[in-house]
Amino acid sequence: MAKAVRSPLSDALWRRPNLLLLLLITPPLLWLGIVYIGSLFALLVQSFFSIDEFSGLINYEFTLKTYGELLRASNFDILVRTIAMASAVTIGAAIVAFPIAYYAARYARGKWKAVFYLGVMLPLWSSYLVKVYSWKLILAKEGILNWLFETLHLSWVLEAYLSIPGIGGNSLSVSWTGTFLVFLYVWLPFMILPIQASLERVPPSMLEASGDLGAKPGQTLRHVILPLALPGIIAGSIFTFSLTMGDYIIPQIVGTSARMIGQAVYQFQGTAGNIPLAAAFAVVPIVVMGIYLTLAKRAGAFDAL
Amino acid sequence: MHSKASLGLKIAAIGGLLFLHLPILLIFVYAFTTEDKSYQWPPPGLTLQWFEVTWNRPDVWQALGLSLKVASISTLIAIVLGTLCAAAVARSKFFGRETISLLVILPIALPGIITGISLRSAFNIADIPFSTWTIILGHATFCIVVVYNNAVARFRRTSSSLIEASMDLGATYWQTLRFVILPNMATAILAGGMLAFALSFDEVIVTTFTAGQQQTLPIWMLEELVRPRQRPVTNVVAMVVVLVTFLPILGAYYLTRGTETVAGQGK
């Protein structure tokens, strides 16, 4: 009886699980393969073309000339600047994120657990542009931060800080410190969550054992907690590093006129019309992230994601 | 080891949370300010008039409409593709499984500008003109991973003996899907869909490369950020955007609360 009710298709799928698998996997694979990998490939191909300096047209012949141009001083500076900023943001985010993650994982219970959880989730998911915009408001000359320094009669501290070459500038909103602060703010939740996940897996008994064996809290932190949290920190750093490296909106809105990779890509493909150079610039983050991910995988960071 | 947190840790943790929230709250204050030429703090006065001004702006409504349309369609595509992919990866071990998980994650693991310029150059080569669909193509691609992450976690928790039992009792594949698998998966897929919607509604980096002359709400905001024309209207729109994105996030949280993986931990 049962056999009669079953459709032949159901039977076929049941007997051959591979057929079902194929049916399941084909649509998403086609989409990602054509739309995404196809596009990445299109990008890669363009980076091996070059632009004719006189006519401004793209010369469709294989050449490594465009990659050579990346090494020119002005372009190479962009690469160095971007990687330095990405590293600074990553380190800053790890330092600010750790106490939040540690408290949330170890001490927050019941209602506070939910507060910490949503307290990280809501900023993580709220609009990127709105977050950047809020910092434009904060850092503006007539904005809240300058007002705060003035009210506390501490303007001289701010001015002394802004006169430091390199990180300072005319005001916070046109300085590297300003860019750094906005990056730190926007990507911080991406660092907190993986650290918290890795800390939650540390059994409290291990910390008690460390204390019983005579370690001071500082020693326990250095020799027990930090090594166990490291995969989480590395997992978080993948996000902060990659996102900073590819961003072109934050340095455009808050910061100096010196460009980062994202801005270079955007300008070369847009106003300058030099798509091959834009493509070559875009390949750099892919290569850097490839190396970064390989190292992270070796450090076991993917288990903490 | 102390069972209570030290004062320093408490201050650092609470201070960190405040650092995350005060800037967003500041926007709420600015939406009511009477000042319209600068970002003056403290606001010289409070008013509700900018809400009315914003309400009567056709360009804001148009941008909002396009954003909602793109986010809805991208979410639907991402739900279908992400769930299918999760079903395949969670149910069976096969050659290339790891590669497929990597492939799904790649569009958000690589910087958005890479996805953006890749799509742009592909459209260029294939001679595809910009339209709403080119935006959707990009959005759906990076939304798949959000649905996938939620669905794959739930699939792993759903015991496969349930499905075998259903089939043994004579149900067809479609009946099993309809009465056993889908009810089990529904909240996870819905939560993933809500997060995908929030992600798409807010996306700007990929969109600048795939939109041409069209304006989604984030692109509208970006223009205002680079060249401020009417600051109070931007303030109001920013506040509304915050409120609108909070709803799906809270929804996703309550749908998956109490399960071992709560939605939204990865973006």
Interface residues (C-beta under 8 A of the other chain):
Chain A: A2 V5 R6 S7 L9 S10 L13 W14 P17 N18 L21 L24 I25 P27 P28 L29 W31 L32 G33 V35 Y36 I37 G38 S39 L40 A42 L43 Q46 V96 A97 P99 I100 Y102 Y103 A104 R106 Y107 F116 Y117 L118 G119 V120 M121 L122 P123 L124 W125 S126 S127 Y128 L129 V130 K131 V132 Y133 S134 W135 K136 L137 I138 A140 E142 G143 I144 W147 Y185 L188 P189 F190 I192 L193 A197 P204 L207 E208 S210 G211 P217 T220 I238 S242 L243 M245 G246 D247 Y248 I249 Q252 I253 I261 G262 V265 Y266 Q269 I275 A278 A279 A282 P285 I286 M289 L293 L305
Chain B: M1 H2 K4 A5 S6 L9 K10 A12 A13 G16 L17 F19 L20 H21 P23 I24 L26 I27 Y30 S38 Y39 Q40 W41 P42 I77 V80 L81 G82 L84 C85 A87 A88 R91 S92 F94 I100 L103 V104 L106 P107 A109 L110 P111 G112 I113 I114 T115 I117 S118 L119 R120 S121 A122 N124 I125 L137 A140 T141 I144 M167 G170 T172 Y173 W174 L195 A198 L199 D202 V204 I205 T208 P218 M221 L222 L225 V226 T234 A238 V241 V242 T245 F246 I249 L250 Y253 V262 G264 Q265 G266 K267
